[in-house]
């Protein structure tokens, strides 16, 4: 079927000491990519 992945804000464990990683994610581009992926796998693309 496929898979989709994007970065996400991570502030667990040792990353908390540094203020987390991937701040600002998921962003608009990540969300749009997920929407397009969903449209492709469900056959609802325009």
C-alpha positions as CSV (number, residue, x, y, z in Angstrom):
1,X,0.0,0.0,0.0
2,X,2.7,2.4,0.9
3,X,4.0,4.5,3.8
4,X,4.5,8.1,4.7
5,X,6.7,9.7,7.3
6,X,7.6,13.1,8.4
7,X,9.6,14.6,11.2
8,X,7.9,15.4,14.5
9,X,8.9,17.5,17.5
10,X,10.7,15.3,20.0
11,X,11.3,16.5,23.5
12,X,11.6,13.2,25.4
13,X,14.5,11.9,27.5
14,X,17.8,13.5,26.9
15,X,16.4,15.7,24.1
16,X,14.6,17.7,26.8
17,X,18.0,19.0,28.0
18,X,18.6,20.7,24.6
19,X,15.0,22.0,24.1
20,X,13.9,19.2,21.8
21,X,14.6,18.4,18.2
22,X,12.7,19.1,15.0
23,X,11.0,22.1,16.4
24,X,8.2,23.4,14.1
25,X,7.3,19.9,12.8
26,X,5.0,18.7,11.6
27,X,4.7,21.9,9.6
28,X,2.3,22.8,6.7
29,X,4.5,21.1,4.2
30,X,4.4,17.8,6.2
31,X,0.7,18.0,6.6
32,X,0.2,18.7,2.8
33,X,2.4,15.7,2.1
34,X,0.3,13.5,4.3
35,X,-2.9,14.7,2.6
36,X,-1.5,14.0,-0.8
37,X,-0.3,10.5,0.3
38,X,-3.8,9.7,1.6
39,X,-5.4,10.9,-1.6
40,X,-3.1,8.7,-3.7
41,X,-3.7,5.5,-1.6
42,X,-7.4,6.0,-1.5
43,X,-7.8,7.0,-5.1
44,X,-9.3,10.4,-4.3
45,X,-6.7,12.5,-6.0
46,X,-8.0,15.2,-8.4
